[in-house]
Amino acid sequence: MARLERPATAGSLTADLPPGPVWRWDEASVCEVEIHGGVMQSRSAEAVLSGANALAVLSRTGGYELLQFRNAELTGTRRYRLTGLLRGQKGSEAEAAAGAEAGAAIVLLDGSHAVLPLEADLLGRSLAYRSCPPVRLWTRQPAGMWPLRRAAGRPCRWRRCI
């Protein structure tokens, strides 16, 4: 079981991301993105070198490039221009060399995601997961019911699980 405290910041590229240099600051390339929730923020070079602002980008190879960025400039509603890039991090050099097309999926790796445990025999199979809101187990919970809310000094209201 994995516990997620907040939704992931995900979205897509709004412009092509050209192939870029790896293992050094790329001051020429720009990564233009639109996100569906959350925020992106600028960080110091030291924070980025310590792992901040990591972004997974679906590349033309079909794999994910892990890049990091120093600067996040809000350019419109949910749109950002990311600059000061570190490309091809964590073994994704081939993906950085391929670049990515506009519309490619992105996910900000900010700790809001979780790795799901997977047995070796399940690798490569399509799996469906159900996510549920956190619920406190009540000692007097009616069968098939979930607590809605417990106001101070008031009894709990229940709703039927479907």
N, C-alpha and C positions, 0 to 999 in steps of 0.2 A: 504494500500500500504506500502511496506517495501522498504527501500533503503539500498543496500549493497555496501559498499565502496571497497571491495576487495574479491577475491574468498576465500572460506574456505580451510583450510589445512586438507585434508582427505587422507586416505590410508587404510592399512590393517596390521595386525600382521604377521610377518614372522616366528614366533615360538609360540608355546603354551604359554599362560600366566597362570601359576599355581594359584590355590587359594591362597589368602594371608591374612595377618592380617589386621584388620581395626583400624582406629583411632590413629595410631601411625606410625612412619617412618618404612618402610619395606626396610631394607638394603640388604636383601638376594635375593629378586626377581628382575628379569630383564625383561623389556618389549621391545621386538625387533619389530620395525615397518619399513614399507616402505611408503613414502608419495608421493602423485601425484603432489604436488605443495607447495609452501611456504617453511618455515624453522622452525626448532625447536631449542630452545636455552636453555642453563642452566640458572637457576635463584637461587637467595639466598633462604635460608629456610624461611626468613621473607616474601619475595615476594610470595612464594608458599603458606604460611599460610594466606596470604592476598588475595588468589584466583588465582594467576598466574599458568600457565602451567596445565590447566585442560584438560583432555582428556576423551572423551566418547568412551568406548570399548564395542562392542556387545559381550555379555557373552553367556555361554552355556545355560542359562535360557531363552534366547530370548530377555531379557531386556538389558539395557545399564548400565555398571558400570562407575561411574565417579571416575577417579583416577587423582592424580597430581604427578608431578615428579620434582626433583631438577636438575638432570644432564641429558643432552642430548649429546651423543657422536656420531659424524658422523662416520659410519663404512663402507660406500660405497655410490654409487650414489643413492641419495634419501633414504638411509637407516640409521636409528638411533638406538642406544642402550640407553634406558631410565632407570635410576636408581634413588635411593633415593625416593621411591614411597610412597604416601599416598593413601591407597586403600579404597574403599567403601564409598566415600564421598557423601554427600547430599542424604542420604537414600538408597544408592545402596549396602548395606552390603551383601544382599543375592547374588547379582551378583558377588561380590568380592569372596564370599565363593565358587562359582561355577567355577570361572576362565573362560578362553576363549581359543578357538582353533586357531591355525595358519590359516590365511586367514580371520579372523573376521574383520569387518569394524571398523575403528576408525575415529574420527573427533576431531581436536584440537579446544577447545572452547575458542577462543581468541577474540571474539567480531566481527568476520567477518560473523556471522550467524544472522538470524533474526527469531523471532517467528511470524508466520502468524496468524492473527486473524481467529478464527474458531467458528462458531455458534454451539451450542450443538447438533442440528439435523444432523450435518455433521460428527460428531465423528464416527470413525470406517469405513467410506466410503473411497473408492479410489478416489483421486482427482488429476487432472493434472493442473500444473501451467505453465505459460509462463513467462519467464524472458526477459526483454528488456533492452538494453543499455539506460542510461539516455539521455534525449533529452530536449533541451531548446525549449519551444514553441515560435515560431517566429510569429510576427504579420502579416507578408506577406507570410506565408507558403502556397504553392499550395496544393490543396486538394489531399490526398493520397500520399504525398511526405514527406520525412524526410531529414533534413539538413545533409550533409556529413561533411563539414568543412567550416569555414569562416576565410580566411586569412586576415591579417590586410589590410584594405582598399580595399578589393576585395569582389565582391558579393558572396553570398553563392551558393554552388553547391548542387543539389538535387538528391535524388535517390528514386525510387518508392518503396513504402511499399508493401510487399507481405504477 
